[in-house]
Amino acid sequence: MKILLVIVGMALVTYIPRLLPALFLDRIKFPVWFKKWLQSIPYAALGALIFPGVLLVEKDQPLLGLAGGLMAFLLALLNLHITLVMAGSILIVILLQYIFV
Amino acid sequence: MEFKPQTSVSKSRSHLLQGIQAGLPIFLGYFPIAIAFGALAVQAQFNWTEAVLMSLIVFAGASQFVGVSMFLAGAGAAQIIIATFFLNMRHLIMSLAVNDQMRKFTVGWKGFLSFFITDETFALLTLGGGEGQSEPRTPTYMAGLMITSYLGWVSGTAVGGLGAGFIPAEITTAMTVGLYGLFIGLLVPPARKSISFAVIALCSMILNWVLGLIVDTGWAIVLATIVAAGLGIILIKEDV
């Protein structure tokens, strides 16, 4: 019973923040500065999601996450497709784990 | 294959397929992590149905791991729900950016699609598909992308809940790095073309790191995003 309550409660508090902009965003006429802020959100959010989180994928071994992140960075600089960027970062981490563990 | 003028039905079908294709990297990234979640939930005395139900109606990786871990540690329902709420405040900011792209959709579509906003679907929808390969921002395209991601999460949970923890921890770590690879791979190309966006992203990283020493991770991400995106007000010159 407690588990069901937790699940339904979590579902509600997860959906509400996702839903609010869908209901209200186009009701308001936003000034130019707000649109610039809105346009910048993806870059700011991705920056915050990447660092320092990438160092913590394996708590005791920040270098492992760093290696995966750097590999992704290099492959992304080569303009490779997103799937290859992901695959490269996964492979380097598997390889390093295989070598050092 | 017959050649005929594209009707709106065949057009929306092709948008759906494009969306599914665009969502596949997220499907593959979510699947093994969801297996780990399913296994953890079962260890925390959730039965299989409850574990899958949680992924079906919550669909938020970090929150679900935190929720189940707190449950395991004996936290009360209210504590878990409140913690999840604050952890999810970043989705409010992300949903603003995603809904900005859905202004022309009906409110029904917007409400439906907004359910599927995660860090990863947000990243792909706002920064995916660099220039030259303009991806359609139609309801069917977005639905294809989001539901594909969703199925990766739900099906992974279902598998993990069955055979508790048969994926080695090393693989889960590697796949988590893969999701960071997704973020980095999406961020680098546009940041390379615009110094403003690169500066915003770098400032956000530093800000998030510093804030993370003071407040908890969820709030650090929210605050860093709000403040660093504010730099765009100064840095972006052209009218938008």
Interface residues (C-beta under 8 A of the other chain):
Chain A: K2 I3 L4 L5 V6 I7 V8 G9 M10 A11 L12 V13 T14 Y15 P17 R18 L19 L20 P21 A22 L23 L25 D26 V32 W33 K35 K36 W37 L38 Q39 S40 I41 P42 Y43 A44 A45 L46 G47 A48 L49 I50 F51 P52 G53 V54 V57 E58 L64 G65 G68 G69 M71 A72 F73 L75 A76 L77 N79 L80 I82 T83 V85 M86 A87 G88 S89 I90 V93 I94 Q97 V101
Chain B: L24 P25 L28 G29 Q45 F46 E50 L53 M54 I57 V58 F59 A60 S63 Q64 G67 F71 A77 I80 I81 I82 T84 F85 N88 M89 R90 H91 L92 I93 M94 S95 L96 A97 V98 N99 D100 M102 R103 V107 K110 G111 L113 S114 F115 I117 D119 F122 A123 T126 L127 G128 E170 I171 T173 A174 M175 T176 V177 G178 L179 Y180 G181 L182 F183 I184 G185 L186 L187 V188 P189 P190 A191 R192 F197 A198 I200 A201 L202 C203 S204 M205 L207 N208 W209 G212 T217 A220 I221 A224 T225 I226 V227 A228 A229 G230 L231 G232 I233 L235 I236 D239 V240
